[in-house]
Amino acid sequence: MATKLEVATVIAASLAAAATVGGFGYYMGRDTASSEVSQLTPEIEWLKSAQGIENALDYLSDISAYNDNLFEFARHEEQLSEKNTEIEKLTDTVDLLNSRAETLQSELEKSTKALKVSEERITDLSDSLAIKYDIRQSVSLLEGESHMILDGAAIIGLQSSYNNRAVITLQNETEFLDVGSVSEIKVEDARCIVALRRTSMYEGSDFDLICRSEKN
């Protein structure tokens, strides 16, 4: 491949030859000039060829740089695709975790509601037991009337009343109670006391009922 220095040398030599030919051309005539021009024609074509090669080299260099840029762009595209794939996987994982969190939250809310209902039920039962097994009440009966104790676990009935005594039926047993006296009975897990507070031959009898649970 010819260098620029070689090309310049050739050009200088060609110009010198042309000058020489010009100096003698007048005497040698047109044929001699034509002959010299014919000899310079290959040199001119070579110069054109050398310039084309240089341009071609520049073009190839540009193509190489373009190819490098394309390769770099492709590499970046590949990396971007990999990152997008990772983002999609992470997004799917986050969506799955969010779905599970929503499910757990829903189950927690249901459990909380169920627990609240259970606590309320326990409170109601406790209150019911407290009412059932911790009773203090006054009962007034006329002859021939009865009253259920602890929701019917036992019954007290007044057979007859006198001015200072009452004849009662308690747990299917007939008992005589004087004013201020008591009769004690056991009902389920509670112990109950029936006390005659007042009695009258015409107005019936008044009793006090006290029941306490025997469970600790």
C-alpha positions, 0 to 999 in steps of 0.5 A: 500500500502506498503511503502519502509520502510515496504518493507525494514523491510520485507526484513531484516526479511526474511534475518534473517530468512534465516540466521537462517534457514541456521544455522540449515539447515545442521542438519535438512536436505534438507526437512527442507530447502525446507520448509523454501524456500517455506515459503519465496516465498510469501514474494518474490512475494509480494516484486515483486508486491510492486515494480510493484505497484511503477512502475505503480504509476510512469507510471500513474504519467507520463500519468497524466503529459502527459494528462496535457500537451495534455490539455494545447496543446489543449487549445493553439490550441483553442486559436490559432484557435480563433486568426486565425479566428479574423485575417481572419475577420480583413483581410476581413474588410481590403480588403473591406475597400481597395475596397471601398477606390479604388472605392472612389478614382476612383469616385474622379478622375472622379469627378475631371476630370468632374470638370476640364472640367466644369471649362474649359467650363466656362472659354471658355464661359466667354472668348466667352462672353467677346469677344462677348460683349466687342468688338473693331474692325475696319470694311472696307466696299465697297458699297453693302457690309455688316458686322455682329455684335455680330455673326449676332445679328445686321448687318451694310451695306454700301449703298453708300459712299461720300467724307464726308458722308456714307449712311448705313443700321443698324438694317434694318434702313437707316441712314446717318453718317458724318465722325466722327459721331456715331450711337448707337444701343442695341444688346441683352445685349450689347450696340454698337456704330458704328462710321464712321472713313473715307469715300471715293466715290471710296474706300468705308468707314471705321467704328469703332465698339465698343460693351460693355456688360451691365451686371454687 
